[in-house]
Amino acid sequence: MTIYTGVADQNGDFIVPFSSSYTGGEKITVAAEKEGALKTIELFAPSEVIGGGVIQFGGTLNDFPKNIGVITLTGLAGPINNYAFAGNSNDSNIFKMATGLNIEFGVDSINEGAFINWRNSQYLSLPSSLISIGVLAFMSWGKIQSVEIPSSVAEIKDSAFYDCSMLQEVIMMSLEPPAIGANVFEATHPNLIIKVPASSLSAYQTANRWSAYASRMVGY
């Protein structure tokens, strides 16, 4: 097993670089030490990575992982596989502790449950390379209030944003309604508004499955 090592900077940020021979599925163990106390957490790196990848944490290592802040995924290409960054039932799960997610250019599909249960995340930035958002991809983001869907997205699959109970605003950038599955925006905030290009308002309101949200739509 390859071992990756690094030292946090003065802000407590650190980068875990993947080797050029990385093929996916490797386990990374992150250890934090302060005044003789040691805490470790295991990460399973996503598969289908081309050319290496980097996970960056915007917070600090104080009481890790509680203060990690926004996670940025950079240097990834192609799909993010099923449940690759899923928040599990452990309350100290690193992804449940994150306050946001920034996915940089290169990712073209987010597969089933890839980012499910990021309970504390309030921020999501999706890349303009993204084409497909998978089933349950962002289910149960308990604090997210606004999401912008890039114009590149051609499909949003079943329950992709289900149970995002504070989600009040979805901004669609595409002039043409993407294909969507069932229950994509169910169990969201009761005052959810879906903003679409003004010239495409009628198209969205009459499109298959989008029509269920017609009363929530406004043009911008």
Disulfide bonds with the S-S distance in Angstrom:
none
